[in-house]
Amino acid sequence: MSPQACPRCGRVLAPESPQGLCPLCLMGAAAAAGPAPAGGSMPEVVITQIPSRRPEPPTTEQLAPHFPALSIESLIAVGGMGAVYRATQKSLGRPVALKVLHAEIAGEPGFAERFQREARTLASLSHPGLVAVHDFGQAGPFFYFVMEFVDGVSLRQMIRAKSVDSAAALKLVMQICEVLQFAHDHGVVHRDIKPENILVERAGRVKVLDFGLSKVVGPEPQSPLLTRSSQVMGTPHYMAPEQWEKPLEVDHRADIYALGVVFYELLTGELPLGRFAPPSKKVVIDVRLDEVVLRTLDKEPSLRYQHASDVRDDVEPISRASIPGAAGPVPVGQAPAVPPIPPQAPLPAPRSTESESAARPARAARPPRGREKLPGPLIAVIVLQVLATLFAILAILSHF
C-alpha cells in the first residue's frame, strides 16, 4: 500500500499521524485558530473520517426492545458517526434506514446541541436530492434518526468499482451542485461533503446525507457552546484550508472546495494531494474541465466559484458537448434520449397553382430539343455569304 500524504502540504505521513495531518500542518492549524480563550482549552478538533478502530455497533437484538415500531432487519454500514440498519416501519410497511449514533460520540461535550441542530436542519429542508428524515430522538441509550431508505450505492463504492465514466461524472456533479445550492440558499453549510455522504439511486438520482456537521449561518441564534468553541470539523482530504485555519469563518464555499475534491476523484480516481496535475493530464477528458475543477480547489475562498450553481452552469455545456447530437440540456439524473430516426422525405408534389408560379423566380426558357442556337461566328459567316450573293446578283442585273 502506498504511503498516505498530508492533505494540506503533500508530505508523506507516518502510519499513526494524528488527525491525518503531518505535525507541521497540525500545529499550524492550532496556531491559526488563535490562543485558547481565558479559562478554556485549545480549539476542539472534530474529525469525521472513519477511525482505524471502529466502535462495535449494537446488534439488531440489542436494538429491537428500544424500537418497537420498527422491524430491524440487518446492519447496512458503519461510519465515523454511527451505524446504519435496514428496517421496516410496521405501521406503514415502508422500508426505512435507522441510523444509531456511536455511544462514544453521544457522550462528547456539546453533543446534544449538535444532535438537535442536525435534526432541526434536516427537518427544515425538503429536496429530492436530500435523504429525508422521518423521525429522530433518543431511545434508551441510543440517539437515532429514522431516515428514507435509499436503494442504491455510495459514490465511494462507485469510485472503487471504477464504474463512473467522465460523462456520468459530469451528470452526478451537476446533481450535487443542485442539492448544495438548495441547502446554501437556506443558510445551511454541509462542511463534510465526501463520497461516503453521497448516495446514488439505481435510477441515477443523487441523494446527499449526513448533515450532522452542518453550520446554520442564518439569523437563528446559536448556543454559547457552539459559538465559543473553535471547531475544525470534517474529513481531512475533503476539508478546505479555511476549515483548518479559520473554523469560525467557514461558509458555503468550503462545500465548493469539497465538491472540487470529489469532482477530481470522480474523473481521475485519485485525490488532489500536494502538487497535483490537472485532470486532463491523468485521463482523457475535455480540457475545459481543468479550469472548472482547479477553480473549485483554489485555496482562497474568494477565488473559487462563489455558488454551486455557477459550477453547474459551467459543467452543463461541457456535458452537452460530450453527447453527440444533443440540442439542449440533458435532464439531470436521466440518460440522454436517443433521437428518433427521421422519416423518409416524401416526393415533391407537382406545383401547378398560380400562386406558386408567381412565387418562383423567373428562369430563362430553354430552347426545345433539335433547335439549339447556332454559334455566333457561324451566323456571321452565313450573313456575309448571303450579302456577297446579293451583290453579285445586283452587279449582273446592272449590265442589262
C-alpha positions as CSV (number, residue, x, y, z in Angstrom):
1,M,0.0,0.0,0.0
2,S,1.4,3.4,-1.0
3,P,2.0,5.8,1.9
4,Q,-0.6,8.5,2.6
5,A,0.1,12.1,2.1
6,C,-0.9,15.1,4.2
7,P,-3.9,16.7,2.6
8,R,-2.6,20.2,3.1
9,C,1.1,20.1,2.1
10,G,1.5,16.7,0.5
11,R,4.2,15.4,2.9
12,V,4.3,11.7,3.5
13,L,2.6,10.8,6.7
14,A,3.6,8.4,9.4
15,P,1.3,5.5,9.9
16,E,-0.2,6.9,13.1
17,S,-0.3,10.6,12.2
18,P,-2.8,12.5,14.4
19,Q,-6.0,13.6,12.6
20,G,-4.4,12.6,9.3
21,L,-2.0,15.6,9.2
22,C,1.7,16.0,9.3
23,P,3.0,17.6,12.6
24,L,3.7,20.9,10.9
25,C,0.2,21.3,9.5
26,L,-1.4,20.1,12.7
27,M,0.5,22.7,14.7
28,G,-0.3,25.4,12.1
29,A,-4.0,24.7,12.2
30,A,-4.0,25.1,16.0
31,A,-1.9,28.3,15.8
32,A,-4.1,29.8,13.1
33,A,-7.2,29.3,15.3
34,G,-5.7,31.6,17.8
35,P,-5.0,31.3,21.6
36,A,-7.3,29.4,23.9
37,P,-10.0,31.5,25.5
38,A,-9.4,32.6,29.1
39,G,-10.2,29.7,31.4
40,G,-10.8,27.4,28.4
41,S,-8.8,24.9,26.4
42,M,-7.3,24.8,22.9
43,P,-9.7,24.7,20.0
44,E,-11.6,21.5,19.6
45,V,-10.8,19.3,16.6
46,V,-13.7,17.2,15.3
47,I,-12.6,14.8,12.5
48,T,-15.3,12.7,10.9
49,Q,-13.2,10.3,8.9
50,I,-13.7,6.6,9.8
51,P,-11.3,5.7,12.6
52,S,-8.9,2.8,12.3
53,R,-10.7,1.0,15.2
54,R,-14.4,1.3,14.7
55,P,-16.7,1.0,17.7
56,E,-18.6,-2.2,17.8
57,P,-22.2,-1.4,16.6
58,P,-25.1,-2.8,18.6
59,T,-26.8,-5.9,17.3
60,T,-30.3,-6.0,15.9
61,E,-31.3,-7.9,19.0
62,Q,-30.0,-5.2,21.3
63,L,-31.9,-2.5,19.4
64,A,-35.2,-4.3,19.0
65,P,-36.6,-3.6,22.5
66,H,-36.0,0.1,22.1
67,F,-37.7,0.4,18.7
68,P,-41.0,-1.5,18.9
69,A,-42.4,0.5,15.9
70,L,-39.6,-0.9,13.7
71,S,-38.7,-4.3,12.4
72,I,-34.9,-4.1,12.3
73,E,-33.6,-6.4,9.6
74,S,-29.8,-6.0,9.1
75,L,-26.8,-3.8,9.5
76,I,-26.0,-1.9,6.3
77,A,-22.9,0.1,7.1
78,V,-20.8,1.5,9.9
79,G,-19.3,5.0,9.6
80,G,-17.5,7.6,11.7
81,M,-20.6,8.8,13.4
82,G,-22.7,5.7,13.7
83,A,-24.2,2.5,12.3
84,V,-27.0,2.3,9.8
85,Y,-29.6,-0.5,9.7
86,R,-32.2,-1.5,7.2
87,A,-35.6,-1.7,8.8
88,T,-39.3,-1.6,8.1
89,Q,-41.8,0.8,9.7
90,K,-44.5,-1.5,10.8
91,S,-47.4,1.0,10.7
92,L,-46.8,2.0,7.1
93,G,-45.0,-1.1,5.8
94,R,-42.3,1.1,4.2
95,P,-38.6,0.4,4.2
96,V,-36.5,2.9,6.3
97,A,-32.9,3.4,7.3
98,L,-32.2,3.5,11.1
99,K,-29.1,5.5,12.0
100,V,-27.8,4.9,15.5
101,L,-25.0,7.2,16.6
102,H,-22.0,5.8,18.4
103,A,-22.1,5.8,22.2
104,E,-18.7,7.5,22.3
105,I,-20.0,10.4,20.2
106,A,-23.1,10.7,22.2
107,G,-21.0,11.2,25.4
108,E,-18.9,14.0,24.0
109,P,-19.3,17.6,25.3
110,G,-21.7,19.6,23.2
111,F,-23.2,16.5,21.5
112,A,-26.8,17.3,22.5
113,E,-26.5,20.7,20.8
114,R,-25.0,19.2,17.6
115,F,-27.6,16.4,17.6
116,Q,-30.5,18.8,17.9
117,R,-29.0,21.1,15.2
118,E,-28.8,18.2,12.8
119,A,-32.3,17.2,13.4
120,R,-33.7,20.7,13.0
121,T,-31.6,21.3,9.9
122,L,-32.7,18.2,8.2
123,A,-36.3,18.7,9.2
124,S,-36.3,22.2,7.6
125,L,-35.0,21.0,4.2
126,S,-37.1,19.2,1.6
127,H,-35.5,18.4,-1.7
128,P,-35.4,15.3,-4.0
129,G,-31.6,15.2,-3.6
130,L,-31.6,15.1,0.2
131,V,-32.2,12.0,2.3
132,A,-35.5,12.7,4.1
133,V,-35.7,12.3,7.9
134,H,-38.9,10.8,9.2
135,D,-38.1,10.8,12.9
136,F,-35.3,11.4,15.4
137,G,-34.7,11.3,19.2
138,Q,-33.4,9.1,21.9
139,A,-34.5,5.6,22.7
140,G,-32.9,4.2,25.8
141,P,-29.1,4.8,25.5
142,F,-29.4,5.3,21.7
143,F,-29.6,8.6,19.8
144,Y,-31.1,7.8,16.4
145,F,-32.5,9.0,13.1
146,V,-35.2,7.2,11.1
147,M,-34.5,8.2,7.5
148,E,-35.6,7.5,4.0
149,F,-34.1,4.2,2.7
150,V,-32.1,4.7,-0.5
151,D,-31.9,1.8,-2.8
152,G,-28.5,2.3,-4.3
153,V,-24.8,2.6,-3.6
154,S,-22.5,5.3,-2.2
155,L,-20.3,7.3,-4.5
156,R,-17.3,5.7,-2.7
157,Q,-18.4,2.3,-3.8
158,M,-18.8,3.5,-7.4
159,I,-15.3,5.1,-7.4
160,R,-13.7,1.9,-6.0
161,A,-15.6,-0.2,-8.6
162,K,-14.4,2.2,-11.3
163,S,-17.9,2.3,-12.6
164,V,-18.1,6.1,-13.3
165,D,-17.0,7.4,-16.7
166,S,-16.5,11.1,-17.4
167,A,-19.9,11.6,-18.9
168,A,-21.6,10.1,-15.9
169,A,-19.3,12.0,-13.5
170,L,-20.5,15.3,-15.1
171,K,-24.1,14.4,-14.6
172,L,-23.5,13.4,-10.9
173,V,-21.6,16.6,-10.2
174,M,-24.4,18.7,-11.7
175,Q,-26.9,17.0,-9.3
176,I,-24.7,17.5,-6.3
177,C,-24.5,21.2,-7.3
178,E,-28.2,21.5,-7.3
179,V,-28.5,20.0,-3.8
180,L,-25.8,22.1,-2.4
181,Q,-27.2,25.3,-3.9
182,F,-30.6,24.4,-2.3
183,A,-29.0,24.0,1.1
184,H,-26.9,27.1,0.8
185,D,-30.0,29.1,-0.2
186,H,-31.5,28.0,3.1
187,G,-28.4,29.1,5.1
188,V,-27.0,25.6,5.6
189,V,-23.4,24.6,5.0
190,H,-22.7,20.8,5.0
191,R,-19.0,21.0,5.8
192,D,-18.4,17.3,5.3
193,I,-19.1,16.6,1.6
194,K,-17.3,13.4,0.6
195,P,-18.2,10.3,-1.5
196,E,-19.4,8.4,1.6
197,N,-22.1,11.0,2.2
198,I,-23.4,10.9,-1.4
199,L,-25.7,8.0,-2.4
200,V,-26.8,7.2,-6.0
201,E,-30.1,5.5,-6.6
202,R,-30.5,2.8,-9.2
203,A,-32.2,5.4,-11.4
204,G,-29.2,7.6,-11.2
205,R,-30.6,10.2,-8.8
206,V,-28.1,11.6,-6.2
207,K,-29.0,11.7,-2.5
208,V,-26.9,13.7,-0.1
209,L,-26.9,12.7,3.6
210,D,-25.3,13.3,6.9
211,F,-25.7,17.0,7.7
212,G,-24.5,16.2,11.3
213,L,-21.7,18.7,10.9
214,S,-23.7,21.4,9.1
215,K,-23.4,25.1,10.2
216,V,-26.5,27.2,10.2
217,V,-25.5,30.7,9.2
218,G,-28.9,32.3,9.2
219,P,-30.4,34.6,11.8
220,E,-31.2,31.7,14.2
221,P,-29.1,32.2,17.3
222,Q,-26.6,29.5,18.2
223,S,-25.8,28.2,21.7
224,P,-22.9,29.7,23.6
225,L,-21.0,26.4,23.4
226,L,-21.2,26.4,19.6
227,T,-20.1,30.0,19.2
228,R,-17.4,29.8,21.8
229,S,-15.7,26.6,20.5
230,S,-13.3,26.9,17.6
231,Q,-14.2,23.6,15.9
232,V,-12.3,22.1,13.0
233,M,-15.0,19.8,11.5
234,G,-14.9,17.5,8.5
235,T,-12.8,14.8,6.8
236,P,-9.1,15.8,6.2
237,H,-8.8,15.1,2.5
238,Y,-12.0,17.0,1.7
239,M,-11.6,19.9,4.0
240,A,-11.0,23.5,2.7
241,P,-8.0,25.3,4.1
242,E,-10.2,27.7,6.0
243,Q,-11.7,24.8,7.9
244,W,-8.3,24.4,9.5
245,E,-7.2,28.0,9.8
246,K,-10.4,29.9,10.5
247,P,-13.1,27.4,11.5
248,L,-15.5,30.1,12.8
249,E,-15.4,31.9,9.5
250,V,-16.3,28.9,7.3
251,D,-19.1,29.5,4.8
252,H,-20.7,27.7,1.9
253,R,-17.5,28.0,-0.2
254,A,-16.0,25.2,1.9
255,D,-18.6,22.9,0.4
256,I,-17.5,24.0,-3.1
257,Y,-13.9,23.1,-2.3
258,A,-15.0,19.7,-1.1
259,L,-17.1,19.3,-4.3
260,G,-13.9,20.0,-6.2
261,V,-12.1,17.2,-4.4
262,V,-15.0,14.8,-5.2
263,F,-15.0,16.0,-8.8
264,Y,-11.3,15.4,-9.2
265,E,-11.6,12.0,-7.6
266,L,-14.6,11.0,-9.9
267,L,-12.6,12.0,-13.0
268,T,-9.2,10.5,-12.1
269,G,-9.8,8.0,-9.3
270,E,-7.2,9.9,-7.2
271,L,-7.2,12.6,-4.6
272,P,-5.7,16.0,-5.4
273,L,-2.8,15.8,-2.9
274,G,0.2,18.0,-2.9
275,R,1.2,19.5,-6.3
276,F,-1.4,17.5,-8.3
277,A,-1.7,17.6,-12.0
278,P,-4.9,18.8,-13.8
279,P,-7.4,16.1,-14.5
280,S,-6.7,16.1,-18.3
281,K,-3.1,15.1,-17.6
282,K,-4.4,12.0,-15.8
283,V,-7.2,10.8,-18.0
284,V,-8.7,11.6,-21.4
285,I,-11.3,14.3,-20.8
286,D,-12.4,17.6,-22.2
287,V,-9.6,20.0,-21.2
288,R,-12.2,22.7,-20.3
289,L,-12.9,20.7,-17.2
290,D,-9.4,21.5,-15.9
291,E,-10.3,25.1,-15.3
292,V,-13.6,24.2,-13.6
293,V,-12.0,21.7,-11.2
294,L,-9.0,23.8,-10.4
295,R,-11.1,26.8,-9.7
296,T,-13.2,24.8,-7.2
297,L,-10.0,23.8,-5.5
298,D,-8.5,27.3,-5.1
299,K,-7.1,27.8,-1.6
300,E,-8.5,31.3,-1.5
301,P,-12.3,31.2,-1.0
302,S,-12.7,34.5,-2.9
303,L,-11.1,32.9,-6.0
304,R,-13.3,29.9,-6.0
305,Y,-16.7,29.6,-7.6
306,Q,-18.9,31.6,-5.3
307,H,-22.0,29.5,-5.8
308,A,-22.6,25.8,-6.5
309,S,-25.0,26.8,-9.3
310,D,-22.1,28.5,-11.0
311,V,-20.2,25.2,-11.1
312,R,-23.2,23.6,-12.7
313,D,-23.6,26.3,-15.3
314,D,-20.0,25.8,-16.4
315,V,-20.2,21.9,-16.4
316,E,-23.5,21.7,-18.3
317,P,-22.3,22.9,-21.7
318,I,-19.3,20.6,-21.4
319,S,-21.7,17.7,-20.6
320,R,-23.9,18.5,-23.6
321,A,-20.9,18.6,-25.9
322,S,-20.0,15.1,-24.8
323,I,-23.4,13.8,-26.0
324,P,-23.5,13.6,-29.8
325,G,-26.4,15.4,-31.3
326,A,-27.5,16.9,-28.0
327,A,-29.5,20.1,-28.8
328,G,-30.4,21.2,-25.3
329,P,-29.9,20.5,-21.6
330,V,-30.0,16.8,-20.6
331,P,-32.3,16.3,-17.6
332,V,-30.2,15.6,-14.5
333,G,-30.3,12.0,-13.4
334,Q,-31.6,10.8,-16.7
335,A,-29.8,9.3,-19.7
336,P,-30.0,11.4,-22.8
337,A,-32.8,10.3,-25.1
338,V,-31.8,8.7,-28.4
339,P,-33.0,11.0,-31.2
340,P,-35.7,9.3,-33.4
341,I,-34.8,8.3,-36.9
342,P,-36.4,10.9,-39.2
343,P,-39.0,9.5,-41.7
344,Q,-38.1,9.3,-45.3
345,A,-38.9,12.6,-47.1
346,P,-41.9,12.3,-49.5
347,L,-41.5,13.0,-53.2
348,P,-42.3,16.7,-54.0
349,A,-45.9,17.2,-55.2
350,P,-46.5,18.9,-58.6
351,R,-46.7,22.6,-58.3
352,S,-49.5,23.9,-60.6
353,T,-51.1,26.7,-58.7
354,E,-50.8,30.3,-59.9
355,S,-49.5,31.5,-56.5
356,E,-46.7,29.0,-56.6
357,S,-45.8,30.0,-60.1
358,A,-45.7,33.6,-59.1
359,A,-43.6,33.0,-56.1
360,R,-40.9,31.2,-58.0
361,P,-38.3,33.4,-59.7
362,A,-38.4,33.5,-63.5
363,R,-36.0,31.3,-65.3
364,A,-34.7,31.7,-68.8
365,A,-36.6,29.5,-71.2
366,R,-34.7,26.6,-72.6
367,P,-34.8,26.1,-76.4
368,P,-36.6,23.0,-77.5
369,R,-34.6,19.9,-78.4
370,G,-33.4,20.0,-82.0
371,R,-33.5,23.8,-82.3
372,E,-30.3,24.7,-80.5
373,K,-28.9,28.1,-81.1
374,L,-26.1,28.4,-83.6
375,P,-22.8,29.7,-82.5
376,G,-22.2,33.5,-83.2
377,P,-19.2,33.1,-85.6
378,L,-21.1,30.7,-87.8
379,I,-24.0,33.1,-88.1
380,A,-21.7,35.9,-89.2
381,V,-20.1,33.7,-91.9
382,I,-23.6,32.9,-93.3
383,V,-24.7,36.5,-93.3
384,L,-21.6,37.5,-95.2
385,Q,-22.1,34.8,-97.8
386,V,-25.7,35.9,-98.3
387,L,-24.7,39.6,-98.7
388,A,-22.0,38.6,-101.2
389,T,-24.5,36.6,-103.3
390,L,-26.9,39.6,-103.3
391,F,-24.1,42.0,-104.5
392,A,-23.2,39.6,-107.3
393,I,-26.8,39.4,-108.5
394,L,-27.1,43.2,-108.5
395,A,-23.9,43.5,-110.5
396,I,-25.2,41.1,-113.1
397,L,-28.5,43.0,-113.4
398,S,-26.8,46.3,-113.9
399,H,-25.3,45.2,-117.2
400,F,-28.8,44.8,-118.7
